Amino acid sequence: MLQGGTTTFTSPLVVTRPQLILLVVVNAAFSICFVEADIASATDDFVGVLANTLAERGYGVDNGGGNRCSARKFQAIANAIDDVEDLELDVPVNIAFDTHQKKRFLLYINTSTSLTINFSQQVVRKIYFNQTINLSRSFKSDQGTVVLPCALRGQYDIFVQARQRGSIKIEAQAVHPQSSWPLLNRTHYISIRTQNRVRKRQMIVKWDKSKFDFHAVHYCLVVNTRQRQLNFCSAVNDYFMRAVRHLNVGASANCYPGSLMDYIWLKPPERTKKIDPRSINIICTGSHTQQLLRGVLPNHTYYLDVFGVHTRRQNLTFHIASMEVDFNRTHPVSLRANMLTMKKISGLHGVQVFSFKIPTGSFATIYNQSRASAMPTTALQLRYLILPCGGSEIDAKILRQRRVIGNISGIYRPTYIRLSEVQEGERYIVRFTPSNEDEMLRANKVGLAVTTNGIFKYLPELPENITVFELRTRCSLTTIAWYSSPDNRTMRYCIIVFNLPQRNRSSIDYTNYCLDFGKRVMQHPLFDSIKCVERTKSSSLETHTIFNLTPGETYIIYVTANLSEGKPLPYQSLRITMNHQCSYEILESREQPSYY
């Protein structure tokens, strides 16, 4: 029966003193287990619902062999109240109450959504979901508003007892009270990064912290193989229905596993979580922004959605980021001879694999070229050029028939690798991985070229030392030097200058060997100037003076080796900062840069 000034219903059974003491001790013991839970309950003061026992409570069997759900309590309360009223969303109802009069309101929700129920006066109320689940345990007795961040689809029975005589206004709204938070309408760019461990059936998911109240926002990751989930309540409803079908063994059809939102949010974050690829998975990680997924099946597409939960705004949920991941084995990229191929190192800690099969007739081609040039015949050989695009350190393994024949570590600059005594028709695999954990985020791309002719037809040869030296710098000019290319073909060098911003970091702060150094380089937003000069054949060291630089500015200088036909290759970049004092120096130069 309803009692004035309380929010719970007393059982018709008599509770003895030893049983009451035991109940208090058990509740206290289980409450300690959830002190460190990272996400607040539905109303920030939930204590009585034990998340890890909800399913057992909903589907278990008590000592007497009966169902342990609260359906019998609901029936006892419903049978005692004859006055039943219908309640619709967004339609307020004004009902006259006598002192301690009790009424029952029925509310049907067809779609999972946020639910807010407002009472114009303080009343004693009890809310049941689908005639079984008591949701009132999460609410304070003196609250004039009841908030369910995600009300599942179904029937809600609201039992109300007035404390005094008068008219009471009751209104149910399908909206969260914090939905007008201004930051929700602002652009929120958050990236998700993944690493596929196909052999281990694992996937590592990482994302950036929310820029909106990052100190108060926790996170929930939704994983499924069907479609994107842009609404958290819809995802919870799908997850709930799957849980019902999974746990509903030997139980009545209207028995559900308690307050599912608390079941999801109160589970302590786990470093690893095994998922069910055939259904939707909701994993709340607290304030952590990383999750290791186990049980991921290959050859499936997974949809990842990250939601933010604002713990200081009544658990307001909002969508942060989405990503579609193909969980497949890495297929090798086929290489073409004398062509530079650039590919992304997939995933946060991913790999990239290249494959090249020596074509039949390669040795005959080399033999004919040697006879025509009166050069001695050389054995068939493979030559690789490796370009770590971001200047990061990567490791390379070369395999032939699944056996490692070459292992090179710590590649941070353009590197040549030669394989001798190779045979026609053989296939060679090159596998690239970041060298260490510090390089995992930087190693985003790698370039690879292969040839069987000893030299690359469309790529110039770089010297062993690709350092660009700073010889002298004055406030408006600088002189640089570099080693000449050992290539005997006609060649010229291009000196490209980028003006770095003073405060903000830029994408060219470090050497990028895969930057497009063709004519499109002048469209770069930080481009300053370019000048190309012919190679000096009489010297092993090239020098050049750059004019018209601004005092106090910082520049990145690239030197590229260019053939008459083909793709240029860069030396290591040089960063210089010009002097501020220029009192005795002429700032303008007669020389103007030439462009191509």
ZAMAR-835872 format. One record per residue (C-alpha): residue number from 1; x, z, y. Coordinates in Angstrom, 2 decimals. Example, Ala and Ser with C-alpha at 12.3 -4.5 7.8 and 13.67 -1.06 7.14 Angstrom:
<sites>
(1,(12.30,7.80,-4.50))
(2,(13.67,7.14,-1.06))
</sites>
This chain:
<sites>
(1,(0.00,0.00,0.00))
(2,(1.10,-0.60,3.61))
(3,(2.43,2.38,5.54))
(4,(2.48,2.57,9.31))
(5,(5.89,2.26,10.91))
(6,(7.68,1.03,7.76))
(7,(8.64,-2.36,6.42))
(8,(8.51,-1.72,2.68))
(9,(5.71,-1.32,0.21))
(10,(5.51,1.80,-1.93))
(11,(5.22,1.18,-5.63))
(12,(2.25,2.71,-7.44))
(13,(4.70,4.19,-9.87))
(14,(5.96,7.71,-9.23))
(15,(9.69,7.80,-8.37))
(16,(11.25,10.98,-9.63))
(17,(14.09,12.72,-7.85))
(18,(16.83,11.80,-10.40))
(19,(15.73,8.16,-10.28))
(20,(15.83,8.17,-6.48))
(21,(19.34,9.63,-6.45))
(22,(20.49,7.04,-8.99))
(23,(18.96,4.23,-6.92))
(24,(20.75,5.38,-3.78))
(25,(24.10,5.61,-5.60))
(26,(23.72,2.14,-7.13))
(27,(22.78,0.57,-3.77))
(28,(25.74,2.25,-2.08))
(29,(28.14,1.06,-4.78))
(30,(27.00,-2.54,-4.54))
(31,(26.98,-2.46,-0.74))
(32,(30.70,-1.58,-0.75))
(33,(31.40,-4.75,-2.72))
(34,(30.08,-6.86,0.15))
(35,(31.69,-5.10,3.11))
(36,(34.19,-7.93,3.40))
(37,(31.67,-10.74,3.20))
(38,(32.63,-13.32,5.80))
(39,(29.20,-14.52,6.90))
(40,(26.45,-12.31,8.24))
(41,(23.02,-12.14,6.65))
(42,(19.98,-13.98,7.89))
(43,(19.39,-11.43,10.68))
(44,(22.89,-9.95,11.02))
(45,(21.83,-6.61,9.55))
(46,(21.14,-7.40,5.89))
(47,(22.25,-4.64,3.52))
(48,(19.79,-4.40,0.65))
(49,(20.04,-7.84,-1.00))
(50,(22.82,-8.14,-3.56))
(51,(23.89,-11.76,-3.58))
(52,(25.68,-11.83,-6.91))
(53,(22.68,-10.42,-8.78))
(54,(19.91,-12.53,-7.25))
(55,(19.67,-14.99,-10.11))
(56,(19.75,-12.19,-12.68))
(57,(17.08,-10.28,-10.75))
(58,(14.91,-13.36,-10.50))
(59,(15.16,-14.52,-14.10))
(60,(16.11,-11.44,-16.06))
(61,(13.95,-9.22,-18.22))
(62,(13.50,-5.53,-17.60))
(63,(13.55,-2.79,-20.18))
(64,(9.88,-3.13,-20.83))
(65,(10.17,-6.81,-21.66))
(66,(8.32,-7.92,-18.52))
(67,(9.44,-10.21,-15.72))
(68,(11.61,-8.48,-13.14))
(69,(10.38,-10.67,-10.27))
(70,(8.19,-9.16,-7.61))
(71,(5.13,-11.20,-8.59))
(72,(3.29,-8.12,-9.83))
(73,(3.88,-6.29,-6.54))
(74,(2.64,-9.30,-4.64))
(75,(-0.53,-9.49,-6.71))
(76,(-1.19,-5.78,-6.18))
(77,(-0.88,-6.16,-2.41))
(78,(-2.84,-9.43,-2.24))
(79,(-5.72,-8.06,-4.29))
(80,(-6.09,-5.13,-1.88))
(81,(-6.58,-7.42,1.14))
(82,(-9.67,-9.58,1.40))
(83,(-9.15,-10.81,4.97))
(84,(-7.12,-14.06,4.68))
(85,(-6.29,-16.38,7.58))
(86,(-4.49,-19.76,7.68))
(87,(-1.40,-20.15,9.85))
(88,(0.00,-23.52,10.89))
(89,(3.33,-24.41,12.46))
(90,(3.35,-24.47,16.27))
(91,(-0.29,-23.33,16.42))
(92,(-0.62,-19.77,17.81))
(93,(-3.32,-17.49,16.38))
(94,(-4.95,-14.56,18.23))
(95,(-6.57,-12.05,15.88))
(96,(-8.31,-8.79,16.73))
(97,(-7.10,-5.80,14.72))
(98,(-8.43,-2.29,14.27))
(99,(-6.03,0.60,13.92))
(100,(-4.08,0.24,10.63))
(101,(-6.11,-2.82,9.68))
(102,(-4.38,-5.20,7.27))
(103,(-4.63,-9.00,7.17))
(104,(-2.98,-11.77,5.17))
(105,(-1.81,-15.06,6.69))
(106,(-0.96,-18.18,4.66))
(107,(1.68,-20.60,5.93))
(108,(2.66,-23.82,4.12))
(109,(5.93,-25.61,4.88))
(110,(6.41,-29.14,3.53))
(111,(10.04,-29.59,4.63))
(112,(12.90,-27.15,4.64))
(113,(13.56,-26.12,8.24))
(114,(14.37,-23.20,10.49))
(115,(11.44,-20.85,10.91))
(116,(10.66,-18.41,13.73))
(117,(7.60,-16.13,13.57))
(118,(6.68,-14.30,16.78))
(119,(4.42,-11.23,17.00))
(120,(3.03,-10.16,20.36))
(121,(3.06,-6.50,19.29))
(122,(5.08,-4.35,16.94))
(123,(3.39,-4.50,13.56))
(124,(4.12,-3.59,9.98))
(125,(4.65,-6.90,8.19))
(126,(5.77,-8.09,4.83))
(127,(6.63,-11.70,3.97))
(128,(6.58,-13.22,0.49))
(129,(7.84,-16.66,-0.48))
(130,(5.88,-18.52,-3.18))
(131,(4.08,-15.28,-4.04))
(132,(7.21,-13.77,-5.64))
(133,(10.14,-13.25,-3.30))
(134,(10.05,-10.41,-0.80))
(135,(11.83,-11.64,2.34))
(136,(11.11,-8.52,4.41))
(137,(14.20,-6.68,3.26))
(138,(16.28,-8.60,5.78))
(139,(14.20,-7.69,8.81))
(140,(14.16,-4.64,11.06))
(141,(10.88,-2.77,11.35))
(142,(10.81,-2.95,15.14))
(143,(11.54,-6.65,15.45))
(144,(8.94,-8.70,17.30))
(145,(10.47,-11.93,15.98))
(146,(11.32,-12.92,12.42))
(147,(13.98,-15.62,12.04))
(148,(14.72,-17.55,8.86))
(149,(17.68,-19.91,9.52))
(150,(16.50,-22.04,6.60))
(151,(12.96,-21.61,5.34))
(152,(12.58,-23.47,2.06))
(153,(9.66,-25.70,1.26))
(154,(6.71,-23.76,-0.13))
(155,(4.10,-21.11,0.64))
(156,(4.70,-18.05,2.81))
(157,(2.34,-15.08,2.64))
(158,(2.55,-12.85,5.72))
(159,(0.94,-9.41,5.36))
(160,(0.34,-7.73,8.72))
(161,(-0.84,-4.20,9.47))
(162,(-1.61,-3.26,13.07))
(163,(-0.32,0.03,14.44))
(164,(-3.06,0.25,17.03))
(165,(-6.29,-1.46,17.94))
(166,(-6.07,-4.68,19.91))
(167,(-5.49,-8.42,19.82))
(168,(-2.26,-9.68,18.24))
(169,(-0.84,-13.15,18.78))
(170,(1.06,-14.67,15.86))
(171,(2.90,-17.98,16.14))
(172,(5.14,-19.77,13.62))
(173,(7.58,-22.34,14.98))
(174,(9.77,-24.76,13.01))
(175,(12.73,-24.20,15.28))
(176,(15.67,-21.84,15.53))
(177,(15.57,-19.53,18.59))
(178,(19.13,-20.59,19.46))
(179,(18.49,-24.33,19.11))
(180,(18.72,-24.76,22.89))
(181,(22.36,-23.70,22.91))
(182,(23.93,-26.13,25.45))
(183,(27.07,-26.81,23.41))
(184,(25.06,-28.46,20.63))
(185,(24.53,-31.52,22.83))
(186,(28.22,-32.03,23.50))
(187,(30.53,-34.35,21.61))
(188,(32.36,-32.54,18.84))
(189,(35.18,-34.46,17.15))
(190,(36.39,-32.73,13.99))
(191,(38.42,-34.50,11.29))
(192,(38.36,-33.90,7.53))
(193,(41.44,-34.49,5.40))
(194,(41.52,-34.67,1.62))
(195,(44.00,-34.88,-1.21))
(196,(42.98,-36.28,-4.58))
(197,(44.56,-34.79,-7.68))
(198,(42.93,-37.11,-10.17))
(199,(44.82,-35.96,-13.24))
(200,(43.95,-32.32,-12.57))
(201,(40.36,-33.19,-11.57))
(202,(40.96,-31.44,-8.26))
(203,(40.41,-32.25,-4.60))
(204,(41.79,-30.35,-1.60))
(205,(39.59,-30.48,1.49))
(206,(40.80,-29.41,4.93))
(207,(39.16,-29.65,8.33))
(208,(39.86,-28.60,11.90))
(209,(38.37,-25.51,13.49))
(210,(35.27,-25.88,15.59))
(211,(35.93,-26.14,19.30))
(212,(32.70,-24.25,20.05))
(213,(33.24,-20.48,19.87))
(214,(35.85,-20.89,17.17))
(215,(36.24,-17.10,16.93))
(216,(32.59,-16.68,15.86))
(217,(31.95,-19.84,13.83))
(218,(32.20,-19.80,10.04))
(219,(31.96,-22.81,7.78))
(220,(29.99,-24.15,4.83))
(221,(31.08,-27.24,2.87))
(222,(28.41,-29.40,1.22))
(223,(29.61,-31.68,-1.60))
(224,(27.50,-34.20,-3.51))
(225,(27.68,-37.69,-5.00))
(226,(24.36,-39.08,-3.72))
(227,(24.23,-39.20,0.05))
(228,(25.36,-37.58,3.27))
(229,(23.76,-34.28,4.21))
(230,(23.28,-34.07,7.97))
(231,(20.76,-31.21,7.82))
(232,(21.89,-27.91,6.34))
(233,(18.38,-26.73,5.51))
(234,(17.68,-29.90,3.53))
(235,(20.90,-29.38,1.61))
(236,(19.93,-25.78,0.88))
(237,(16.51,-26.88,-0.37))
(238,(18.07,-29.42,-2.75))
(239,(20.56,-26.83,-3.91))
(240,(17.76,-24.33,-4.45))
(241,(15.64,-26.71,-6.52))
(242,(18.65,-27.48,-8.69))
(243,(19.27,-23.76,-9.18))
(244,(15.64,-23.26,-10.21))
(245,(15.83,-26.00,-12.83))
(246,(19.13,-24.63,-14.07))
(247,(18.11,-20.96,-14.28))
(248,(14.42,-21.30,-15.11))
(249,(14.75,-20.63,-18.82))
(250,(12.15,-18.34,-20.37))
(251,(10.74,-17.37,-16.96))
(252,(7.46,-18.14,-15.28))
(253,(7.27,-21.27,-13.12))
(254,(6.72,-19.36,-9.86))
(255,(9.74,-17.04,-10.19))
(256,(12.67,-17.85,-7.86))
(257,(16.12,-16.23,-7.55))
(258,(15.56,-14.14,-4.45))
(259,(16.69,-14.92,-0.91))
(260,(18.85,-17.94,-1.53))
(261,(20.30,-18.04,1.98))
(262,(21.74,-14.58,1.44))
(263,(22.85,-15.65,-2.02))
(264,(24.83,-18.50,-0.44))
(265,(26.17,-16.71,2.62))
(266,(27.04,-13.35,1.12))
(267,(29.20,-14.71,-1.68))
(268,(32.82,-13.88,-0.84))
(269,(34.93,-16.99,-0.12))
(270,(36.89,-18.29,-3.11))
(271,(40.17,-20.18,-2.87))
(272,(39.06,-22.51,-5.69))
(273,(35.53,-23.50,-6.60))
(274,(34.30,-25.48,-9.59))
(275,(31.59,-27.94,-8.58))
(276,(28.87,-29.76,-10.46))
(277,(29.30,-33.47,-9.68))
(278,(25.74,-34.21,-10.79))
(279,(24.10,-32.00,-8.16))
(280,(24.58,-30.76,-4.63))
(281,(27.14,-28.00,-4.03))
(282,(27.23,-25.59,-1.08))
(283,(30.43,-23.61,-0.58))
(284,(30.73,-21.20,2.33))
(285,(34.36,-20.48,3.19))
(286,(33.98,-17.94,5.98))
(287,(36.50,-18.59,8.74))
(288,(38.82,-20.52,6.39))
(289,(39.18,-24.27,6.91))
(290,(40.45,-25.23,3.46))
(291,(38.85,-25.41,0.02))
(292,(40.15,-26.46,-3.40))
(293,(37.49,-28.14,-5.54))
(294,(37.77,-28.18,-9.33))
(295,(35.85,-30.19,-11.89))
(296,(35.84,-33.36,-9.76))
(297,(35.08,-36.39,-11.92))
(298,(37.08,-39.62,-11.37))
(299,(35.51,-42.95,-10.40))
(300,(32.89,-41.29,-8.21))
(301,(32.22,-41.34,-4.49))
(302,(31.89,-37.87,-2.97))
(303,(30.16,-37.11,0.33))
(304,(31.67,-34.18,2.19))
(305,(29.81,-32.49,5.05))
(306,(31.06,-29.49,6.99))
(307,(28.58,-27.25,8.80))
(308,(29.29,-24.51,11.28))
(309,(27.49,-21.16,11.11))
(310,(27.49,-19.24,14.39))
(311,(27.54,-15.60,13.32))
(312,(26.72,-14.35,16.81))
(313,(23.70,-16.59,17.36))
(314,(21.49,-15.57,14.44))
(315,(23.41,-17.78,12.02))
(316,(22.66,-20.98,13.90))
(317,(23.88,-23.88,11.75))
(318,(25.10,-27.22,13.10))
(319,(26.75,-30.27,11.59))
(320,(30.47,-30.63,12.35))
(321,(31.96,-33.52,10.36))
(322,(31.34,-35.93,7.47))
(323,(33.59,-37.88,5.15))
(324,(33.18,-40.24,2.21))
(325,(35.89,-39.97,-0.47))
(326,(36.45,-42.29,-3.42))
(327,(37.92,-40.09,-6.14))
(328,(39.84,-42.72,-8.10))
(329,(43.27,-43.16,-9.49))
(330,(45.73,-44.75,-7.09))
(331,(45.93,-48.47,-7.84))
(332,(49.30,-50.09,-7.01))
(333,(49.50,-52.46,-4.07))
(334,(50.83,-55.87,-5.09))
(335,(53.87,-56.98,-3.11))
(336,(54.77,-60.49,-2.04))
(337,(58.39,-61.52,-1.92))
(338,(60.03,-61.43,1.56))
(339,(56.88,-59.98,3.15))
(340,(56.63,-56.52,4.69))
(341,(53.57,-54.60,3.44))
(342,(52.40,-51.42,5.19))
(343,(49.95,-49.01,3.61))
(344,(48.62,-45.54,4.35))
(345,(49.75,-42.65,2.20))
(346,(46.23,-41.66,1.16))
(347,(45.13,-38.03,1.36))
(348,(46.65,-34.95,2.88))
(349,(49.34,-34.69,0.20))
(350,(48.77,-38.18,-1.17))
(351,(50.89,-40.90,-2.67))
(352,(51.22,-44.64,-2.25))
(353,(52.19,-46.95,-5.09))
(354,(53.54,-50.52,-4.84))
(355,(53.95,-53.01,-7.65))
(356,(56.09,-56.15,-7.88))
(357,(56.49,-58.53,-10.83))
(358,(59.54,-60.80,-10.80))
(359,(58.14,-64.33,-11.02))
(360,(59.27,-66.69,-13.73))
(361,(61.84,-69.21,-12.50))
(362,(63.47,-66.88,-9.97))
(363,(66.91,-67.24,-11.57))
(364,(66.69,-71.06,-11.52))
(365,(65.86,-70.98,-7.83))
(366,(68.86,-68.79,-7.06))
(367,(71.11,-71.02,-9.20))
(368,(70.02,-74.18,-7.35))
(369,(70.56,-72.49,-3.98))
(370,(74.07,-71.44,-5.05))
(371,(74.99,-74.97,-6.15))
(372,(73.71,-76.47,-2.91))
(373,(75.74,-74.01,-0.83))
(374,(78.83,-74.12,-3.08))
(375,(78.55,-70.35,-3.58))
(376,(79.22,-68.58,-6.88))
(377,(76.14,-67.87,-8.98))
(378,(74.98,-64.27,-8.85))
(379,(72.83,-62.38,-11.34))
(380,(69.17,-61.82,-10.58))
(381,(68.65,-58.69,-8.50))
(382,(65.95,-56.87,-6.59))
(383,(66.36,-55.57,-3.07))
(384,(63.91,-53.24,-1.35))
(385,(63.53,-52.33,2.32))
(386,(61.71,-49.03,2.90))
(387,(60.25,-48.15,6.31))
(388,(58.87,-44.59,6.77))
(389,(56.51,-45.45,9.60))
(390,(56.22,-42.11,11.35))
(391,(59.86,-41.18,11.01))
(392,(58.90,-38.58,8.40))
(393,(60.81,-37.82,5.20))
(394,(59.43,-39.37,2.02))
(395,(60.62,-39.60,-1.58))
(396,(60.61,-42.76,-3.69))
(397,(60.59,-43.22,-7.45))
(398,(61.17,-46.62,-9.03))
(399,(59.71,-47.13,-12.49))
(400,(60.03,-49.86,-15.10))
(401,(57.86,-49.66,-18.19))
(402,(56.89,-46.10,-17.19))
(403,(60.52,-44.97,-17.12))
(404,(62.15,-43.76,-13.92))
(405,(65.16,-45.96,-13.11))
(406,(65.63,-44.83,-9.52))
(407,(64.92,-41.65,-7.57))
(408,(65.62,-41.48,-3.83))
(409,(64.70,-38.44,-1.76))
(410,(64.71,-37.64,1.94))
(411,(64.13,-41.15,3.29))
(412,(63.59,-40.81,7.04))
(413,(64.87,-44.16,8.38))
(414,(64.92,-47.83,7.28))
(415,(66.65,-47.83,3.90))
(416,(67.85,-50.64,1.62))
(417,(67.78,-50.20,-2.18))
(418,(69.36,-52.67,-4.59))
(419,(68.55,-53.03,-8.32))
(420,(70.93,-55.19,-10.34))
(421,(70.53,-56.88,-13.71))
(422,(66.80,-57.31,-13.61))
(423,(64.90,-59.77,-15.77))
(424,(62.22,-62.35,-15.07))
(425,(58.68,-61.23,-15.80))
(426,(59.47,-57.52,-15.45))
(427,(57.19,-55.33,-13.36))
(428,(58.60,-52.61,-11.11))
(429,(56.58,-49.75,-9.63))
(430,(57.60,-47.83,-6.49))
(431,(55.82,-44.52,-5.86))
(432,(56.10,-42.78,-2.46))
(433,(55.30,-39.12,-1.75))
(434,(56.09,-36.76,1.17))
(435,(59.37,-34.91,0.69))
(436,(58.04,-31.41,1.34))
(437,(55.09,-29.47,2.71))
(438,(56.29,-29.84,6.30))
(439,(56.11,-33.63,6.02))
(440,(52.67,-33.82,4.41))
(441,(50.80,-34.28,7.68))
(442,(53.36,-36.61,9.30))
(443,(53.83,-39.01,6.38))
(444,(50.79,-41.17,7.08))
(445,(52.14,-44.67,6.44))
(446,(54.96,-46.47,4.65))
(447,(56.22,-50.05,4.75))
(448,(57.93,-51.86,1.87))
(449,(59.46,-55.31,1.46))
(450,(61.10,-56.83,-1.62))
(451,(63.21,-59.91,-2.29))
(452,(65.08,-61.45,-5.21))
(453,(67.42,-63.53,-3.00))
(454,(69.72,-60.79,-1.68))
(455,(68.51,-61.14,1.93))
(456,(65.02,-61.07,3.42))
(457,(63.92,-64.46,4.69))
(458,(61.74,-63.18,7.54))
(459,(63.38,-59.81,8.27))
(460,(66.71,-59.19,10.01))
(461,(69.44,-57.05,8.50))
(462,(69.99,-53.67,10.10))
(463,(73.42,-52.00,10.26))
(464,(74.14,-48.82,8.33))
(465,(74.15,-46.84,11.58))
(466,(70.97,-47.56,13.56))
(467,(71.54,-44.94,16.26))
(468,(71.08,-46.00,19.90))
(469,(73.60,-44.23,22.16))
(470,(73.19,-43.18,25.76))
(471,(76.42,-44.06,27.60))
(472,(75.53,-43.26,31.19))
(473,(72.34,-42.28,33.03))
(474,(71.79,-42.20,36.78))
(475,(68.57,-41.51,38.63))
(476,(67.26,-45.10,38.41))
(477,(69.29,-46.76,35.64))
(478,(70.79,-46.04,32.24))
(479,(73.31,-47.78,29.98))
(480,(72.79,-47.77,26.21))
(481,(74.76,-49.07,23.23))
(482,(74.10,-49.83,19.54))
(483,(75.87,-51.39,16.57))
(484,(75.48,-55.10,15.92))
(485,(73.52,-56.39,12.97))
(486,(75.58,-57.65,9.99))
(487,(73.20,-60.59,9.70))
(488,(74.93,-63.98,10.28))
(489,(71.75,-65.76,11.30))
(490,(70.81,-66.46,14.90))
(491,(69.56,-63.26,16.41))
(492,(68.69,-61.57,19.65))
(493,(67.93,-57.99,20.67))
(494,(64.94,-56.76,22.63))
(495,(65.06,-53.54,24.64))
(496,(61.57,-52.02,24.99))
(497,(60.91,-49.09,27.33))
(498,(57.92,-46.70,27.17))
(499,(57.16,-44.20,29.92))
(500,(56.17,-40.85,28.38))
(501,(53.56,-38.62,30.04))
(502,(54.91,-35.43,31.57))
(503,(52.57,-32.89,29.99))
(504,(50.50,-34.34,27.17))
(505,(52.01,-35.29,23.84))
(506,(51.99,-38.94,22.85))
(507,(51.89,-40.92,19.63))
(508,(55.34,-42.35,20.38))
(509,(57.13,-39.04,20.93))
(510,(58.90,-39.72,17.64))
(511,(60.37,-42.93,16.20))
(512,(57.73,-45.18,14.70))
(513,(59.43,-47.89,12.68))
(514,(56.10,-49.62,11.98))
(515,(55.06,-50.09,15.60))
(516,(54.01,-53.61,16.50))
(517,(57.01,-54.85,18.49))
(518,(55.67,-58.38,18.98))
(519,(53.99,-59.70,22.11))
(520,(51.20,-57.16,21.73))
(521,(53.64,-54.37,22.56))
(522,(53.04,-55.05,26.26))
(523,(49.41,-53.98,25.78))
(524,(50.45,-50.47,24.84))
(525,(49.16,-47.96,27.42))
(526,(52.63,-46.40,27.82))
(527,(54.53,-49.70,28.03))
(528,(56.98,-49.93,30.94))
(529,(59.29,-52.94,30.48))
(530,(60.93,-55.26,27.96))
(531,(64.02,-57.46,28.06))
(532,(65.56,-59.60,25.33))
(533,(69.26,-60.58,25.19))
(534,(71.30,-62.74,22.87))
(535,(73.69,-61.14,20.41))
(536,(77.37,-60.85,21.36))
(537,(79.23,-62.24,18.35))
(538,(82.68,-61.17,19.48))
(539,(81.88,-57.43,19.44))
(540,(80.55,-55.01,16.88))
(541,(78.98,-52.88,19.61))
(542,(76.25,-54.11,21.93))
(543,(75.58,-52.61,25.38))
(544,(72.84,-53.03,27.94))
(545,(71.87,-51.48,31.28))
(546,(68.24,-50.77,32.10))
(547,(67.31,-50.84,35.79))
(548,(64.30,-49.85,37.90))
(549,(63.65,-46.50,36.23))
(550,(61.83,-43.76,38.13))
(551,(63.77,-40.57,38.96))
(552,(62.53,-37.53,37.06))
(553,(60.57,-39.53,34.48))
(554,(61.05,-39.42,30.69))
(555,(61.36,-42.64,28.69))
(556,(61.48,-43.71,25.04))
(557,(63.74,-46.73,24.44))
(558,(63.52,-48.98,21.39))
(559,(66.04,-51.67,20.42))
(560,(64.77,-54.29,17.98))
(561,(66.64,-56.98,16.03))
(562,(64.77,-60.29,16.11))
(563,(65.21,-63.50,14.12))
(564,(64.00,-66.83,15.43))
(565,(61.19,-66.60,12.87))
(566,(59.81,-63.46,11.32))
(567,(59.13,-59.82,12.14))
(568,(61.45,-57.66,14.30))
(569,(62.91,-54.42,12.97))
(570,(63.68,-51.45,15.24))
(571,(66.68,-49.18,15.56))
(572,(66.20,-45.46,15.98))
(573,(64.54,-44.72,19.31))
(574,(66.32,-43.01,22.21))
(575,(64.68,-40.48,24.52))
(576,(66.11,-40.08,28.01))
(577,(65.10,-38.12,31.12))
(578,(66.16,-39.46,34.50))
(579,(67.83,-37.33,37.17))
(580,(65.79,-35.97,40.08))
(581,(68.45,-36.12,42.82))
(582,(69.12,-39.63,44.16))
(583,(70.34,-39.07,47.72))
(584,(73.36,-41.40,47.52))
(585,(71.98,-44.03,45.25))
(586,(70.19,-47.29,45.88))
(587,(66.96,-47.07,43.94))
(588,(66.04,-50.75,43.91))
(589,(67.90,-53.26,41.80))
(590,(68.30,-56.97,42.25))
(591,(67.80,-57.60,38.55))
(592,(64.23,-58.15,37.41))
(593,(63.22,-57.77,33.76))
(594,(62.35,-60.92,31.85))
(595,(59.44,-61.06,29.45))
(596,(58.78,-63.18,26.44))
</sites>
